[in-house]
């Protein structure tokens, strides 16, 4: 069972999730989860058999149609109709890596035994996960309240043999793939469609993916900024622990200590400086990068609470003999957290671009635009333009989505979170930050070469040695697009130890 993750009431944490995907683990339900699902389903069946009162979404219509009573004979059709009618997503397809997270999180939420689903339904979702079967899900269509209805409808369609999926990089009609696996379509029973569609798994899956990516991007931003600091002939004084002990924000202290570690043994950092201060984009790296790390810690707490929760509606409490219609599908906690993440990560890109600007400005003995014979050669003039364009776009993307709302469902759903928009905006923004720091790395590595024969630290020299295998030193003008793309790919391929990403707090207590 080493390559299995057992779904249980144990809370998912960021390291567990990282390991599930990094080690390509399969899923299996615990006996605890199986029993919880079965007991809840049995209770719901008994309630339907012995109680003819209206129960929202179970034997009634949905949204503003909540007062419409549905006959017992139509309960299955009601749920199937719900899935089909709500599959109204449009826009780009959600990346398969995020769809896989959606499957994991939907399985986790249903496993708690408060949703009234069949065991077979959860097991089929697990089969999808374990066999890398990814339903077509689309980025547009969710208001981030009443659950991520449209995206989750698309996630659920293949259970019914409808919609499309990707398997082994090939597209299939869901019905065709079910036949290949000798699976029968799931016949939804009372409450199941609603359980599948209600929930915040679209927003929260983006949140999980972005957390993993942002932690890595934040770490790489520290490495790259330390190369830039050395290339710019910057001072290490602002990273002294005493400075940060008197303003002890955890992220700030962590960054300062990390820079001292990264730059240990650098000939450049240790040489006497002619200048007494550096520009803010260098001097204030601990304060800016650190604030982003503190933000990521906050966002992580919100997202982990969310993914270890029941977010469909109504909630079934069989031990208390209660079925309660509430609002756990509302995405406000996620919307605010994702907006906060957008702002924090945008700043990593903003300050990175400012360092690029300083490096190409012909200061501190570096040639203008980091190239020999500037004038004949434009060198790294335009990569800075590219970075500036990206950070400007990010400022627009960082505008909070959560301050917006719109009335839907004939006024029944009169306040929504727009958390889904925050999620997709954040995805674009974080990808953009990755591009900006990749451009900074191009500039910083180029600038370091003009400091030879002096060397930076052994750690950073090793990093640069690997980088130079894919992005060369630029002697004369050439097409830099390819180098920018190679730089981005290099950062994507960098493998960082999990302890550094999530567990190393540099003894900040």
C-alpha positions as CSV (number, residue, x, y, z in Angstrom):
1,X,0.0,0.0,0.0
2,X,3.0,2.3,-0.1
3,X,1.9,3.8,-3.4
4,X,-1.6,4.4,-2.1
5,X,-3.1,7.3,-0.2
6,X,-5.9,6.1,2.0
7,X,-8.9,8.5,2.1
8,X,-10.1,8.9,5.7
9,X,-11.1,11.5,8.2
10,X,-7.5,12.4,8.6
11,X,-6.9,16.0,7.3
12,X,-5.1,16.5,4.1
13,X,-2.1,18.8,4.5
14,X,0.0,20.5,1.8
15,X,2.9,17.9,2.2
16,X,0.5,15.0,1.9
17,X,-1.1,16.5,-1.2
18,X,2.4,17.2,-2.7
19,X,3.4,13.6,-2.1
20,X,0.2,12.2,-3.7
21,X,1.0,14.0,-6.9
22,X,4.8,14.0,-6.8
23,X,4.8,10.2,-6.2
24,X,1.8,9.6,-8.4
25,X,-0.1,7.8,-5.7
26,X,-3.4,6.1,-6.2
27,X,-6.4,6.5,-3.9
28,X,-8.2,3.9,-1.8
29,X,-11.1,4.4,0.7
30,X,-10.5,3.5,4.3
31,X,-13.0,1.3,6.1
32,X,-14.0,4.3,8.1
33,X,-14.9,6.3,5.0
34,X,-16.8,3.3,3.4
35,X,-18.9,3.0,6.6
36,X,-19.6,6.7,6.8
37,X,-20.7,6.8,3.2
38,X,-22.9,3.7,3.6
39,X,-24.5,4.9,6.9
40,X,-25.4,8.3,5.4
41,X,-26.9,6.8,2.3
42,X,-28.9,4.3,4.3
43,X,-30.2,7.1,6.5
44,X,-31.2,9.2,3.5
45,X,-33.0,6.2,1.9
46,X,-34.9,5.6,5.1
47,X,-35.9,9.2,5.4
48,X,-37.2,9.3,1.8
49,X,-39.2,6.2,2.4
50,X,-40.8,7.3,5.7
51,X,-41.0,11.1,5.3
52,X,-42.8,12.8,2.5
53,X,-42.0,16.4,3.6
54,X,-40.1,18.6,1.1
55,X,-36.3,18.3,1.5
56,X,-34.4,20.8,-0.6
57,X,-32.6,19.3,-3.5
58,X,-33.6,15.8,-2.5
59,X,-37.2,15.8,-3.5
60,X,-37.6,19.5,-4.6
61,X,-36.3,21.6,-7.5
62,X,-33.1,23.7,-7.2
63,X,-32.3,27.3,-6.7
64,X,-35.4,29.5,-7.0
65,X,-37.4,26.3,-7.9
66,X,-37.0,25.1,-4.3
67,X,-40.8,25.1,-3.8
68,X,-41.4,22.6,-6.6
69,X,-42.1,19.1,-5.1
70,X,-40.7,16.2,-7.2
71,X,-42.4,12.8,-7.1
72,X,-40.5,9.8,-5.8
73,X,-40.5,8.2,-9.3
74,X,-38.6,11.1,-10.7
75,X,-35.9,11.5,-8.1
76,X,-33.2,9.8,-10.2
77,X,-34.2,11.8,-13.3
78,X,-34.1,14.9,-11.3
79,X,-30.5,14.4,-10.4
80,X,-29.4,13.4,-13.9
81,X,-31.2,16.5,-15.3
82,X,-29.4,18.6,-12.8
83,X,-26.0,17.4,-14.0
84,X,-26.8,17.8,-17.6
85,X,-28.5,21.2,-17.4
86,X,-25.7,22.7,-15.3
87,X,-22.9,21.6,-17.6
88,X,-22.7,25.1,-19.1
89,X,-19.0,25.8,-18.8
90,X,-17.2,27.6,-21.6
91,X,-13.8,29.2,-22.2
92,X,-10.5,27.3,-22.0
93,X,-10.3,23.8,-20.7
94,X,-9.0,23.5,-17.1
95,X,-5.5,22.0,-17.1
96,X,-5.5,18.2,-16.4
97,X,-3.3,18.6,-13.4
98,X,-6.0,20.8,-11.8
99,X,-8.8,18.4,-12.9
100,X,-7.0,15.7,-11.0
101,X,-6.9,17.8,-7.9
102,X,-10.7,18.4,-8.3
103,X,-11.2,14.6,-8.4
104,X,-9.2,14.2,-5.2
105,X,-11.0,17.0,-3.3
106,X,-14.4,15.9,-4.4
107,X,-13.7,12.4,-3.2
108,X,-12.4,13.7,0.1
109,X,-15.5,15.8,0.7
110,X,-17.9,13.0,-0.2
111,X,-16.0,10.5,2.0
112,X,-17.1,12.2,5.3
113,X,-20.6,10.8,5.1
114,X,-22.6,14.0,5.1
115,X,-23.6,14.0,1.4
116,X,-25.9,11.0,0.9
117,X,-24.1,9.6,-2.1
118,X,-23.8,5.9,-3.2
119,X,-20.5,4.2,-2.5
120,X,-20.4,3.3,-6.2
121,X,-20.3,6.9,-7.1
122,X,-17.3,7.7,-4.9
123,X,-15.5,4.5,-6.1
124,X,-16.0,5.5,-9.8
125,X,-14.5,8.9,-9.1
126,X,-11.5,7.1,-7.5
127,X,-11.2,4.9,-10.6
128,X,-11.1,8.1,-12.7
129,X,-8.3,9.4,-10.5
130,X,-6.3,6.2,-10.4
131,X,-6.5,5.7,-14.1
132,X,-5.8,9.3,-15.0
133,X,-9.2,9.8,-16.7
134,X,-9.8,13.6,-16.8
135,X,-13.2,15.0,-17.6
136,X,-13.4,18.0,-19.8
137,X,-13.9,21.0,-17.4
138,X,-14.0,24.6,-18.5
139,X,-12.7,27.7,-16.8
140,X,-15.8,29.9,-17.2
141,X,-19.2,29.4,-15.7
142,X,-18.9,29.4,-11.9
143,X,-20.0,32.3,-9.7
144,X,-18.2,30.9,-6.7
145,X,-21.4,30.4,-4.7
146,X,-24.0,27.6,-4.6
147,X,-20.9,25.7,-5.3
148,X,-18.8,25.6,-8.5
149,X,-21.9,24.4,-10.3
150,X,-20.9,24.5,-14.0
151,X,-17.3,23.1,-13.6
152,X,-18.4,20.4,-11.2
153,X,-21.3,19.4,-13.6
154,X,-18.7,18.8,-16.3
155,X,-16.6,16.8,-13.8
156,X,-19.6,14.6,-13.0
157,X,-20.9,14.1,-16.6
158,X,-18.6,11.2,-17.4
159,X,-20.0,9.3,-14.4
160,X,-23.3,9.2,-16.5
161,X,-21.5,8.2,-19.7
162,X,-21.8,11.8,-21.0
163,X,-19.4,14.5,-21.9
164,X,-15.7,14.0,-22.9
165,X,-12.6,12.9,-21.1
166,X,-8.9,12.7,-21.7
167,X,-7.0,9.5,-21.1
168,X,-3.4,8.8,-22.0
169,X,-3.3,12.1,-23.9
170,X,-6.2,11.0,-26.1
171,X,-9.7,12.5,-26.2
172,X,-12.7,10.2,-25.8
173,X,-16.4,10.4,-25.6
174,X,-17.1,9.3,-22.0
175,X,-19.5,6.6,-23.1
176,X,-16.7,5.1,-25.3
177,X,-14.2,5.1,-22.5
178,X,-16.6,3.5,-20.0
179,X,-17.1,0.7,-22.5
180,X,-13.3,0.2,-22.8
181,X,-13.0,-0.2,-19.0
182,X,-16.2,-2.3,-18.9
183,X,-17.9,0.1,-16.6
184,X,-21.6,0.8,-16.5
185,X,-22.7,4.5,-16.2
186,X,-23.7,5.5,-12.7
187,X,-27.5,5.8,-12.2
188,X,-27.7,8.8,-9.8
189,X,-30.0,8.4,-6.8
190,X,-31.7,11.1,-4.6
191,X,-29.4,14.0,-3.7
192,X,-26.4,12.7,-5.6
193,X,-26.4,15.2,-8.5
194,X,-26.6,18.0,-6.0
195,X,-23.8,16.5,-3.9
196,X,-21.6,16.3,-7.0
197,X,-22.3,19.8,-8.2
198,X,-22.5,21.7,-4.9
199,X,-19.1,22.3,-3.4
200,X,-16.0,24.5,-3.9
201,X,-13.7,22.0,-5.5
202,X,-13.1,24.1,-8.6
203,X,-11.9,27.1,-6.6
204,X,-10.1,25.0,-4.0
205,X,-8.3,22.8,-6.6
206,X,-6.9,25.9,-8.2
207,X,-6.0,27.1,-4.7
208,X,-4.1,23.9,-3.9
209,X,-2.3,23.9,-7.3
210,X,-1.4,27.6,-6.9
211,X,-0.2,27.1,-3.4
212,X,2.2,24.4,-4.5
213,X,3.3,26.6,-7.5
214,X,3.6,29.8,-5.4
215,X,5.7,28.1,-2.7
216,X,8.1,27.0,-5.4
217,X,8.1,30.3,-7.3
218,X,8.7,32.2,-4.0
219,X,11.7,29.9,-3.2
220,X,13.1,30.4,-6.7
221,X,12.6,34.2,-6.5
222,X,14.8,34.1,-3.4
223,X,17.6,32.2,-5.2
224,X,17.4,34.4,-8.3
225,X,17.3,37.6,-6.2
226,X,20.4,36.5,-4.4
227,X,22.2,36.1,-7.7
228,X,21.0,39.5,-8.7
229,X,22.2,41.0,-5.4
230,X,25.7,39.6,-6.0
231,X,25.7,40.6,-9.7
232,X,24.7,44.2,-8.7
233,X,27.6,44.3,-6.2
234,X,25.0,44.6,-3.4
235,X,25.4,44.7,0.3
236,X,24.5,41.9,2.7
237,X,24.1,44.2,5.7
238,X,20.3,44.6,5.2
239,X,20.0,40.8,5.7
240,X,21.7,40.8,9.1
241,X,19.6,38.9,11.6
242,X,19.6,41.8,14.1
243,X,17.7,44.0,11.6
244,X,14.9,41.5,11.4
245,X,14.9,40.5,15.0
246,X,13.5,44.0,15.8
247,X,10.8,43.6,13.3
248,X,10.2,39.8,13.5
249,X,7.7,39.0,10.8
250,X,8.3,35.3,10.2
251,X,8.6,35.5,6.4
252,X,10.9,38.5,6.6
253,X,13.3,36.7,9.0
254,X,13.1,33.5,6.9
255,X,14.1,35.4,3.8
256,X,17.0,37.2,5.5
257,X,18.4,34.0,6.9
258,X,18.0,32.2,3.6
259,X,20.0,34.9,1.8
260,X,22.8,34.6,4.3
261,X,22.8,30.8,3.6
262,X,22.6,31.2,-0.2
263,X,25.5,33.8,-0.3
264,X,27.8,32.0,2.1
265,X,31.2,31.8,0.6
266,X,30.7,34.4,-2.2
267,X,33.8,36.3,-3.2
268,X,31.5,39.1,-4.6
269,X,29.4,39.6,-1.5
270,X,32.5,39.7,0.8
271,X,34.5,42.3,-1.1
272,X,34.6,45.9,0.1
273,X,31.8,48.1,-1.3
274,X,32.1,51.6,-2.6
275,X,28.4,52.4,-2.0
276,X,26.7,52.5,1.4
277,X,23.2,51.7,0.3
278,X,21.3,49.7,-2.3
279,X,18.1,50.5,-4.1
280,X,14.9,49.2,-2.3
281,X,14.5,46.4,-4.8
282,X,17.6,44.9,-3.3
283,X,17.7,46.3,0.2
284,X,14.1,45.4,1.0
285,X,14.0,41.9,-0.4
286,X,13.4,40.4,3.0
287,X,10.5,42.7,3.7
288,X,8.8,42.2,0.3
289,X,9.5,38.5,-0.4
290,X,8.9,37.8,3.3
291,X,5.4,39.4,3.3
292,X,4.5,37.2,0.4
293,X,5.6,34.1,2.3
294,X,3.5,35.2,5.3
295,X,0.5,35.7,2.9
296,X,1.0,32.2,1.5
297,X,0.9,30.8,5.1
298,X,-2.4,32.5,5.6
299,X,-3.8,31.3,2.3
300,X,-2.6,27.8,3.0
301,X,-4.6,27.7,6.3
302,X,-7.8,28.9,4.5
303,X,-7.4,26.3,1.7
304,X,-6.6,23.4,4.0
305,X,-9.7,24.2,6.1
306,X,-11.7,24.3,2.9
307,X,-10.5,21.0,1.4
308,X,-11.0,19.1,4.6
309,X,-14.7,20.3,4.8
310,X,-18.1,19.3,3.6
311,X,-19.1,22.0,1.1
312,X,-22.2,20.6,-0.6
313,X,-25.8,21.3,0.5
314,X,-28.0,20.2,2.2
315,X,-25.8,18.5,4.9
316,X,-26.9,15.2,6.3
317,X,-26.3,14.4,10.0
318,X,-27.6,10.9,10.3
319,X,-26.6,10.5,13.9
320,X,-28.5,13.6,14.9
321,X,-31.4,12.7,12.6
322,X,-31.1,16.0,10.8
323,X,-30.9,17.2,7.2
324,X,-30.0,20.9,7.1
325,X,-30.0,23.3,4.2
326,X,-27.2,25.7,4.8
327,X,-24.6,27.7,2.8
328,X,-21.2,25.8,3.0
329,X,-21.0,26.0,-0.8
330,X,-20.4,29.8,-0.6
331,X,-16.8,30.5,-1.7
332,X,-16.2,33.7,0.2
333,X,-13.3,32.4,2.3
334,X,-11.6,31.1,-0.8
335,X,-12.4,34.2,-2.9
336,X,-10.7,36.5,-0.3
337,X,-7.7,34.2,0.1
338,X,-7.1,33.8,-3.6
339,X,-7.4,37.6,-4.1
340,X,-4.8,38.0,-1.3
341,X,-2.6,35.4,-3.0
342,X,-2.9,37.4,-6.3
343,X,-1.7,40.6,-4.7
344,X,1.1,38.9,-2.8
345,X,2.5,37.1,-5.8
346,X,2.1,40.1,-8.1
347,X,4.5,41.9,-5.8
348,X,7.1,39.2,-6.2
349,X,7.0,40.0,-10.0
350,X,6.9,43.7,-9.4
351,X,10.1,43.8,-7.4
352,X,11.8,41.3,-9.7
353,X,11.2,43.6,-12.7
354,X,12.7,46.5,-10.7
355,X,15.9,44.5,-10.2
356,X,16.0,43.7,-13.9
357,X,15.8,47.4,-14.6
358,X,18.7,48.2,-12.2
359,X,20.9,45.4,-13.7
360,X,20.5,46.7,-17.3
361,X,21.0,50.4,-16.4
362,X,24.8,50.4,-16.7
363,X,25.4,50.9,-13.0
364,X,28.2,49.7,-10.7
365,X,30.6,48.7,-13.5
366,X,28.1,46.7,-15.5
367,X,27.8,47.5,-19.2
368,X,24.6,49.1,-20.4
369,X,22.1,46.4,-21.2
370,X,24.5,43.7,-20.1
371,X,26.3,43.3,-23.4
372,X,29.7,44.1,-24.9
373,X,29.6,47.0,-27.4
374,X,26.2,48.4,-26.4
375,X,24.9,50.5,-29.3
376,X,25.8,48.1,-31.9
377,X,24.2,45.5,-29.6
378,X,20.9,46.1,-27.7
379,X,21.6,43.2,-25.4
380,X,19.0,42.8,-22.7
381,X,17.2,46.0,-23.4
382,X,13.9,44.5,-24.5
383,X,13.6,41.6,-22.0
384,X,13.1,44.3,-19.4
385,X,10.3,45.7,-21.6
386,X,8.7,42.2,-21.6
387,X,9.0,41.9,-17.8
388,X,7.4,45.4,-17.5
389,X,4.6,44.4,-19.7
390,X,3.9,41.3,-17.7
391,X,3.9,43.0,-14.3
392,X,1.6,45.7,-15.7
393,X,-0.8,42.9,-16.7
394,X,-0.5,41.4,-13.3
395,X,-1.5,44.6,-11.6
396,X,-4.8,44.4,-13.6
397,X,-5.2,40.7,-12.7
398,X,-4.6,41.5,-9.0
399,X,-7.7,43.6,-8.8
400,X,-9.9,41.7,-6.3
401,X,-12.6,39.6,-7.9
402,X,-14.3,39.1,-4.5
403,X,-15.5,42.7,-4.3
404,X,-18.0,41.9,-7.1
405,X,-21.3,40.1,-6.9
406,X,-24.2,39.5,-9.2
407,X,-27.8,38.3,-8.6
408,X,-28.7,34.9,-10.1
409,X,-31.4,32.2,-9.9
410,X,-34.3,34.7,-9.8
411,X,-32.9,36.5,-6.8
412,X,-32.6,33.4,-4.6
413,X,-28.8,33.5,-5.0
414,X,-28.4,37.2,-4.4
415,X,-24.8,37.3,-3.3
416,X,-22.0,35.3,-4.8
417,X,-18.2,35.3,-4.1
418,X,-16.7,35.3,-7.6
419,X,-14.1,33.0,-6.1
420,X,-13.9,31.0,-9.4
421,X,-12.8,34.2,-11.2
422,X,-10.3,34.9,-8.5
423,X,-8.9,31.4,-9.0
424,X,-8.5,31.5,-12.8
425,X,-7.0,35.1,-12.5
426,X,-4.6,33.8,-9.9
427,X,-3.5,31.0,-12.2
428,X,-2.6,33.4,-15.0
429,X,-0.9,35.8,-12.6
430,X,1.3,33.2,-10.9
431,X,2.3,31.8,-14.3
432,X,3.2,35.4,-15.3
433,X,5.4,35.8,-12.2
434,X,7.2,32.6,-13.2
435,X,8.0,34.3,-16.5
436,X,9.2,37.5,-14.8
437,X,11.7,35.8,-12.5
438,X,12.9,33.7,-15.4
439,X,13.8,37.0,-17.2
440,X,15.5,38.2,-14.0
441,X,17.5,35.0,-13.9
442,X,18.6,35.6,-17.5
443,X,19.8,39.1,-16.6
444,X,21.4,38.1,-13.3
445,X,23.3,35.2,-14.8
446,X,24.5,37.5,-17.6
447,X,25.6,40.2,-15.1
448,X,27.5,37.7,-13.0
449,X,29.7,36.9,-16.0
450,X,30.9,40.5,-16.1
451,X,32.2,40.1,-12.5
452,X,34.6,37.3,-13.5
453,X,37.0,36.0,-12.3
454,X,35.3,36.7,-9.0
455,X,32.7,34.1,-8.1
456,X,29.4,34.1,-6.2
457,X,28.8,31.4,-3.6
458,X,29.4,27.7,-4.2
459,X,25.6,27.0,-4.0
460,X,24.7,29.7,-6.5
461,X,27.6,28.8,-8.8
462,X,26.2,25.2,-8.9
463,X,22.8,26.6,-9.7
464,X,24.2,28.8,-12.5
465,X,26.2,25.9,-13.9
466,X,23.0,23.9,-14.4
467,X,21.3,27.0,-15.9
468,X,24.1,27.5,-18.4
469,X,23.4,24.1,-19.8
470,X,20.2,25.4,-21.3
471,X,20.7,29.2,-21.5
472,X,24.1,30.4,-22.7
473,X,25.9,33.7,-22.1
474,X,24.9,36.2,-24.7
475,X,27.9,37.7,-26.5
476,X,26.2,39.5,-29.3
477,X,22.5,40.2,-30.3
478,X,20.4,37.2,-31.1
479,X,16.8,36.1,-30.9
480,X,16.1,36.1,-27.1
481,X,12.6,34.6,-27.2
482,X,14.1,31.1,-27.2
483,X,16.3,31.9,-24.3
484,X,13.4,33.3,-22.3
485,X,11.3,30.2,-23.0
486,X,14.3,28.0,-22.0
487,X,14.7,30.0,-18.8
488,X,11.0,29.4,-18.0
489,X,11.3,25.7,-18.7
490,X,14.5,25.5,-16.5
491,X,12.6,26.9,-13.5
492,X,9.7,24.5,-14.1
493,X,12.1,21.6,-14.2
494,X,14.0,22.6,-11.0
495,X,13.4,20.0,-8.3
496,X,13.3,21.5,-4.8
497,X,13.4,19.3,-1.7
498,X,10.1,19.3,0.2
499,X,11.8,20.3,3.4
500,X,12.9,23.6,1.8
501,X,9.4,24.3,0.3
502,X,7.2,23.6,3.2
503,X,9.1,22.5,6.4
504,X,12.2,24.7,6.8
505,X,11.3,27.6,9.1
506,X,15.0,28.4,9.8
507,X,14.5,28.1,13.6
508,X,12.4,31.2,13.8
509,X,11.1,30.5,17.3
